[in-house]
Amino acid sequence: MPFAVDAATHTYYDLRAGEYDDWFDGSGLFAERQRPGWTEELDRLVRALGALPPARTVDLACGTGYFTRYLRGFLVGVDQSTEMVRLTQERLPEGLAVVGDALNAPFADGVFDRVFTGHFYGHLDEEERAAFLREARRLGSELLVVDSALRDGVEPEGWQDRVLQDGSHHRVFKRYLDGDRLAEELGGEILLDGEWFVVARVRWDS
Ligand SMILES: C[S@@+](CC[C@H](N)C(=O)[O-])C[C@H]1O[C@@H](n2cnc3c(N)ncnc32)[C@H](O)[C@@H]1O
């Protein structure tokens, strides 16, 4: 299990929480990154999320709540990192953020309409992906996955060295996905197959 139950992953994201949104905003360590079209595509993505019908939603591995806050309905964020959860809670005045395991979430079966996840699925290996999909299906009848799009110049999958502002180095497993691949893995449909982001949805009959 390379990511979701790895103590090193948890330490990394806890340490990164305060600077995590620099990745979205192109600030801090990301200020020099050349990402043509990033801002426009991110805007398009968050507008699409905001246009989804309101639903009782859980965001698994919500991070700072960057995406969670754009969803509508009764919102619950779950993350293993206390610091991430604190940041998400600030963004969810009407919702709730809780510390928990996205692969073993502290909720009864079927309590959500929608399960959402951003940039988590693409970090999971095959075994963790299967566990995640089982958990998503247990919790809700719809799953929406946002992740990093496969593009020129990136390794489709592998271990990456990540550096934080404090100079510390961390290793994470990461995959980049095209829309077809993601939709096929989920058994669903592509909602966005962009240069930077890919979004797919699956609806289960239950
Ligand atoms: C790349 S970040 C994604 C954050 C956010 N969803 C986004 O799209 O920006 C991955 C997140 O997964 C969380 N995480 C890792 N393993 C987890 C687990 N087993 N259960 C819940 N969260 C986990 C980390 O703490 C981190 O916030």
The ligand as an SDF file (V2000), in Angstrom:
LIG
                    3D

 27 29  0  0  0  0  0  0  0  0999 V2000
   -3.0140   15.4750   -3.2420 C   0  0  0  0  0  0  0  0  0  0  0  0
   -3.9500   15.8320   -1.8050 S   0  0  0  0  0  0  0  0  0  0  0  0
   -5.5600   16.1870   -2.4960 C   0  0  0  0  0  0  0  0  0  0  0  0
   -6.3200   17.2420   -1.7380 C   0  0  0  0  0  0  0  0  0  0  0  0
   -7.5790   17.7750   -2.4080 C   0  0  0  0  0  0  0  0  0  0  0  0
   -8.5980   16.7650   -2.4940 N   0  0  0  0  0  0  0  0  0  0  0  0
   -7.2650   18.3420   -3.7820 C   0  0  0  0  0  0  0  0  0  0  0  0
   -7.8780   17.9490   -4.7740 O   0  0  0  0  0  0  0  0  0  0  0  0
   -6.4310   19.2270   -3.8520 O   0  0  0  0  0  0  0  0  0  0  0  0
   -4.1580   14.2490   -1.1140 C   0  0  0  0  0  0  0  0  0  0  0  0
   -4.8600   14.2690    0.2300 C   0  0  0  0  0  0  0  0  0  0  0  0
   -5.1010   12.9210    0.6290 O   0  0  0  0  0  0  0  0  0  0  0  0
   -5.0450   12.8950    2.0370 C   0  0  0  0  0  0  0  0  0  0  0  0
   -4.9470   11.4930    2.4340 N   0  0  0  0  0  0  0  0  0  0  0  0
   -3.9320   10.6090    2.2260 C   0  0  0  0  0  0  0  0  0  0  0  0
   -4.2710    9.3870    2.6740 N   0  0  0  0  0  0  0  0  0  0  0  0
   -5.5310    9.5030    3.1910 C   0  0  0  0  0  0  0  0  0  0  0  0
   -6.4300    8.5920    3.7930 C   0  0  0  0  0  0  0  0  0  0  0  0
   -6.1230    7.2950    3.9490 N   0  0  0  0  0  0  0  0  0  0  0  0
   -7.6280    9.0340    4.1870 N   0  0  0  0  0  0  0  0  0  0  0  0
   -7.9740   10.3490    4.0540 C   0  0  0  0  0  0  0  0  0  0  0  0
   -7.1570   11.2580    3.4780 N   0  0  0  0  0  0  0  0  0  0  0  0
   -5.9550   10.8380    3.0460 C   0  0  0  0  0  0  0  0  0  0  0  0
   -3.8510   13.7630    2.3500 C   0  0  0  0  0  0  0  0  0  0  0  0
   -3.8270   14.1790    3.6880 O   0  0  0  0  0  0  0  0  0  0  0  0
   -4.0800   14.9060    1.3530 C   0  0  0  0  0  0  0  0  0  0  0  0
   -4.8350   15.9460    1.9370 O   0  0  0  0  0  0  0  0  0  0  0  0
  1  2  1  0
  2  3  1  0
  2 10  1  0
  3  4  1  0
  4  5  1  0
  5  6  1  0
  5  7  1  0
  7  8  2  0
  7  9  1  0
 10 11  1  0
 11 12  1  0
 11 26  1  0
 12 13  1  0
 13 14  1  0
 13 24  1  0
 14 15  1  0
 14 23  1  0
 15 16  2  0
 16 17  1  0
 17 18  1  0
 17 23  2  0
 18 19  1  0
 18 20  2  0
 20 21  1  0
 21 22  2  0
 22 23  1  0
 24 25  1  0
 24 26  1  0
 26 27  1  0
M  CHG  2   2   1   9  -1
M  END
$$$$
